[in-house]
Amino acid sequence: MELDAGEFTSSAGAEVIETNQNFNYSRSLLFVYAVPYTHTGFRLQYPVGAHFTGSFQVVNGWNIVEPINSGKTYGFTGAYAWKKVTWSHNYYVGPAHAHTTTGWRNLYDTSVTVNQSDNFSWYLNFDYGRDKNVGAGASQWTGLAGAARYAIGKKYAVAGRLEWLDDRNGLLTGTAQNVEEFTLTGEYKFTGWLMARAEF
C-alpha cells in the first residue's frame, strides 16, 4: 500500500512523463489535451490478488497545485496485469471551475498495452470526457489512439502512432474541431543510458 502525492499516468504506462519510456519522443494528442498532466493531492494504492492493483485519489484538480474552489477531484483507477497484457482504467470526477463547486468534470480513460514479444509492443487508448458548464450545457470530448514499437536488434527500433481527438465543443483546444495525427519515430541506442531519436 502507498500513500503519496499523485501524478497522473495516462495509458497505464503507454505514455508517461519521462520521454525515454515512451514509444515516441513527442506527446500524443490525448496526453496533451484529453487528460491532465499532473494531480496534486493524495493517492492510496493497493494490490488485490496477483493481477489487479487499485487506487483512490483525492486531488485539488487538473494541473494545479493550489485549489481553485472548495471542492476536490476524486480518482478511481485500476489495472489488470497479466504476463503480456495490461488493461488500465482511470475515472476522475470533481468540480473544475474557479470559485464554484457547480459544474463537474468527468473523465474516463482506458488503455490496453500488449508486449507481444521481446521485440514488439503495442497499445490502444480511449478517452471520454464531459465538463458541465456553470450555466446550461456541457463540453464533451472523445479520443482514440494506437501505437506500436518494433525493436530491430538491441540498438535500433521503429515506432508509429495514429490518433484522433474530437474536441466537440472546443474546451480542450479552443476551437470545436476534430484533430488527427500520425507520428513515425526511429530510435538508436548508443549505450544503456544514451539514446537518439528522429521523428516525423
URNOR-V882030 format. One record per backbone hydrogen bond with DSSP energy under -1.0 kcal/mol. NH is the residue of the N-H (numbers start at 1). CO is the residue of the C=O. Records with the same first field share a line. If there is no record, write none. Layout:
BEGIN
NH: CO + CO
END
This chain:
BEGIN
2: 45
4: 43
14: 11
15: 10
21: 18
22: 19
32: 28
33: 29
35: 30
42: 58
43: 4
44: 56
45: 2
46: 54
48: 52
53: 79
54: 46
55: 77
56: 44
57: 75
58: 42
59: 73
60: 40
63: 38
73: 59
74: 93
75: 57
76: 91
77: 55
78: 89
79: 53
80: 87
81: 51
82: 85
86: 113
87: 80
88: 111
89: 78
90: 109
91: 76
92: 107
93: 74
94: 105
96: 103
99: 68
100: 97
105: 94
106: 130
107: 92
108: 128
109: 90
110: 126
111: 88
112: 124
113: 86
114: 122
115: 84
116: 114
117: 120
121: 149
122: 114
123: 147
124: 112
125: 145
126: 110
127: 143
128: 108
129: 141
130: 106
131: 139
132: 104
133: 137
139: 131
141: 129
142: 166
143: 127
144: 164
145: 125
146: 162
147: 123
148: 160
149: 121
150: 158
151: 119
152: 156
156: 152
157: 187
158: 150
159: 185
160: 148
161: 183
162: 146
163: 181
164: 144
165: 179
166: 142
167: 177
168: 166
174: 170
177: 167
179: 165
181: 163
183: 161
185: 159
186: 198
187: 157
188: 196
189: 155
190: 194
191: 194
196: 188
198: 186
200: 184
END
